[in-house]
Structure formats: structure tokens, C-alpha cells
């Protein structure tokens, strides 16, 4: 996907990308390519792949939820996808990026400083640790390509405000949603929307799910990392 096609496809998402945002995305891309030579930030480094698989893919969240001035948290953001892309394109968002790997956090801070972005912070910790002391804080929590859906629900839902939303960006989730109803009950959530589509050009499947939080989360969640991995709720 070249820049021209990116702009066209983003317009089809009802998003207008002005010259300032394009320039910021370009600086972001250049920094990603440069710093990736020093650190293993991403396997996707070609310009056309970054436009498609990082920038456009991140923005597809707008197919299912409107973004404006909300408080948004991105779990396991890696090199900033989708959270940092969303902040650039929707500058009124108040964004928190959670990332456990220190070198990726340092990269995120570099980009934020270069772009002089405000109302965005980087937290170097694991999602389940952060959730213990930051409960019911965010209007929207999201995550892309981080963990199985069951694990993500337990990480994310404690962070979401009552009547707020968790919107994971996934690929094919048929196996991940098997035997998941107990999570809905224990975490006091309901699925209110699901959208399936294919990325342009490479035609790979994507799934967006929108969960609404109905009540405050039981303080026993999230459990520690090993318990989350070993045993379902």
C-alpha cells in the first residue's frame, strides 16, 4: 500500500488525513525503520507494509467505535500499534500505552518527543500489573496481536470504566471464542458488536469485537500471569 492508496482507503473509513498528520506518520515511519536496525521492534519495515499492516490496520478500529476525546489505553502496544497511530490521527484522545519491553518503551518516548505529542504517556510494565492499581479508568481499552482473547479480557476489563468498552483487534478468532461465555459472566461484560473484514491488497482476515462493561470488576481479577496462562476463569 503506497501513500496515495493509504489516503484513499482511510477516507473510506471516514477519516480525513491532513498534511500535518501525514508528516507525523512519515516521521514515525522513518524512526521505526532507523531504530529497528538497532532493536528488534517489528518484522514489518517496508514502507508499503507499514502503511498497510501498521497504520491502516490500526485505524480500522474506527469501523466499530467512534474516537474523539476519550481516555484510551493500548495494552501491549509494542512499537505503538494501534495506540500511537490513533493518537496521531485523533489528537484529542488521551492515550496510555502499556508495554513490558523497555527498549520498545524508549522507542515510543522517542517518537512522542519528536512529534511533540501531548496527553499521551508510556508505562513500562505488564498489563495485569498495571490493572491492579488502575481500575475503571478508561473509556476504551484496545489491544492488537498481543495474546489470546481470554487472556486479553482478563487483562483489559478491570481497566475499563463501567459502561466503557474493550475493543481488541484480532485476526481469525473462531478457536479463541470457544468456551468463552464464563469470561463474560465473571467479568460482567457483554459483546455488543463484531465486525469481520479483509485487509486491502493481501486480503488477510481481521475481526473487531466490541465489549461493554456492565459492572465493576471483581477485585480478584486480573489474576497473576501464570494463573491466567494455566487456568481459565
C-alpha positions in Angstrom: 0.0 0.0 0.0 1.6 3.3 -1.1 0.8 6.6 0.5 -1.9 7.5 -2.1 -3.8 4.3 -1.6 -3.4 4.7 2.2 -5.1 8.1 2.0 -7.8 6.7 -0.3 -8.6 3.7 2.0 -8.5 5.9 5.1 -11.1 8.2 3.6 -13.3 5.1 3.1 -13.1 4.8 6.9 -14.5 8.4 7.1 -11.1 9.7 8.3 -9.5 12.7 6.8 -5.7 12.7 7.0 -4.3 16.3 6.6 -0.8 17.2 5.7 0.3 17.6 9.3 -0.8 14.1 10.3 0.7 12.6 7.1 4.0 14.3 8.0 3.8 12.9 11.6 3.2 9.4 10.3 6.1 9.8 7.9 8.4 10.8 10.8 7.1 7.9 12.8 7.8 5.5 9.9 11.3 6.8 9.4 12.1 6.5 13.1 10.7 3.0 13.1 12.9 2.0 10.2 16.0 3.6 11.7 15.6 2.3 15.2 14.6 -1.1 14.1 18.2 -1.6 12.8 19.4 -1.3 16.4 16.5 -3.0 18.2 14.0 -5.7 17.1 10.9 -3.5 17.2 8.9 -5.1 14.3 9.3 -7.5 11.5 7.4 -5.2 9.2 9.8 -2.5 7.9 9.0 -1.8 4.2 7.1 1.4 3.6 4.2 -0.2 1.8 3.8 -2.8 4.5 3.9 -0.2 7.3 1.2 1.8 5.6 -1.0 -1.3 5.3 -0.2 -3.6 8.3 0.6 -0.9 10.9 -1.0 2.4 10.0 -4.2 1.4 8.1 -4.7 -1.8 10.2 -4.6 0.3 13.4 -7.2 2.8 12.0 -9.7 0.0 11.2 -10.8 0.2 14.9 -13.0 3.1 13.7 -15.2 0.6 11.8 -16.6 -0.3 15.2 -16.2 2.6 17.5 -16.0 6.4 17.2 -12.9 8.1 18.5 -12.8 11.7 19.8 -11.8 12.9 23.3 -11.9 9.6 25.2 -9.3 8.2 27.5 -7.9 5.2 25.6 -5.4 2.5 26.8 -3.5 0.3 24.4 -2.2 -3.0 26.0 1.0 -4.5 24.7 1.4 -1.7 22.3 4.8 -2.8 21.0 6.1 -0.1 18.7 2.9 1.8 19.0 0.2 -0.1 17.2 -2.6 0.8 17.4 -2.3 3.4 20.2 0.3 5.8 18.9 -1.2 5.8 15.4 -4.6 6.6 16.9 -3.1 9.5 18.9 -1.6 11.0 15.8 -4.8 10.7 13.7 -7.1 11.6 16.6 -5.1 14.2 18.6 -7.9 14.8 21.1 -7.6 11.3 22.5 -5.9 10.9 26.0 -3.7 7.9 25.4 -1.9 5.5 27.7 0.5 3.0 26.1 1.3 -0.1 28.1 4.4 -2.1 27.1 6.5 -4.6 29.1 9.7 -4.4 26.9 11.9 -1.4 27.9 13.5 -0.9 24.5 10.1 -0.5 22.9 9.1 2.0 25.6 12.2 4.0 24.9 11.3 4.0 21.2 7.8 5.2 21.9 9.1 8.0 24.0 11.4 9.0 21.2 8.6 9.2 18.7 6.4 11.1 21.2 9.1 13.6 21.8 10.0 14.1 18.1 6.3 14.7 17.3 5.7 16.9 20.4 2.6 14.9 21.3 0.6 15.8 24.4 -1.8 13.8 26.6 0.0 10.6 25.9 2.1 8.5 28.3 4.1 5.3 28.1 4.0 2.8 31.0 6.7 0.2 31.1 5.0 -2.8 32.8 2.9 -5.8 32.3 -0.9 -5.3 31.6 -2.1 -7.4 34.6 0.2 -5.5 37.0 -0.9 -2.1 35.7 -4.6 -3.2 36.0 -4.2 -3.9 39.7 -3.9 -0.2 40.6 -5.7 1.5 37.7 -9.2 0.1 37.8 -12.2 1.5 36.0 -10.1 4.4 34.5 -10.5 4.2 30.7 -13.4 4.8 28.3 -11.8 2.5 25.8 -9.1 -0.2 26.1 -7.7 -1.9 23.0 -5.0 -4.4 22.1 -3.7 -5.8 18.8 -1.8 -9.1 18.3 -0.9 -9.4 22.0 -2.5 -12.6 23.5 -5.4 -15.0 23.2 -8.8 -13.3 23.6 -9.5 -14.9 27.0 -6.3 -13.5 28.4 -6.9 -10.1 26.9 -10.3 -9.9 28.5 -8.9 -10.6 31.9 -6.1 -8.0 31.4 -8.3 -5.3 29.9 -11.7 -5.4 31.6 -10.5 -4.2 35.0 -9.1 -1.1 33.4 -12.4 -0.2 31.6 -14.9 2.2 33.2 -18.4 0.8 33.8 -20.3 1.4 30.5 -16.9 1.7 28.8 -15.6 -0.6 26.0 -12.9 -3.1 25.3 -12.2 -3.4 21.5 -9.5 -5.9 20.6 -8.1 -6.0 17.1 -7.8 -9.7 16.1 -7.4 -11.9 13.0 -9.4 -15.1 12.8 -11.0 -15.8 16.3 -13.0 -18.9 15.7 -11.0 -21.0 18.1 -10.4 -18.2 20.5 -14.1 -17.7 21.3 -14.7 -21.4 22.1 -15.9 -21.8 25.7 -15.6 -18.1 26.5 -19.1 -17.5 28.0 -17.8 -17.9 31.5 -15.5 -14.9 31.0 -18.5 -12.8 30.0 -20.3 -13.8 33.2 -17.4 -13.5 35.7 -16.1 -10.2 34.2 -19.6 -8.7 33.9 -19.4 -7.8 30.2 -21.4 -8.3 27.1 -20.4 -8.5 23.4 -22.4 -5.7 21.6 -20.8 -5.9 18.2 -18.4 -7.9 16.0 -17.2 -6.9 12.5 -15.2 -9.2 10.2 -13.4 -7.9 7.1 -10.3 -8.3 5.0 -7.3 -6.0 4.7 -6.8 -4.5 1.2 -4.2 -6.0 -1.1 -3.1 -9.0 1.0 -6.7 -10.0 1.8 -6.0 -11.2 5.3 -8.9 -11.6 7.7 -9.5 -9.2 10.5 -12.0 -9.3 13.4 -13.1 -6.4 15.6 -15.1 -7.1 18.7 -16.8 -4.5 21.0 -17.4 -5.5 24.6 -19.3 -3.3 27.0 -18.5 -3.4 30.7 -21.7 -3.7 32.8 -20.5 -3.6 36.4 -17.3 -3.0 38.4 -14.9 -5.9 38.0 -14.4 -8.3 40.9 -11.1 -7.3 42.6 -9.7 -10.9 42.2 -9.2 -10.1 38.5 -6.8 -9.9 36.9 -5.0 -12.9 38.4 -1.3 -13.2 38.2 0.3 -14.0 34.8 0.9 -17.7 35.5 -2.6 -18.3 36.7 -4.1 -16.5 33.6 -2.0 -18.8 31.3 -2.6 -22.0 33.2 -6.3 -21.9 34.1 -9.5 -20.4 32.7 -11.7 -18.2 34.9 
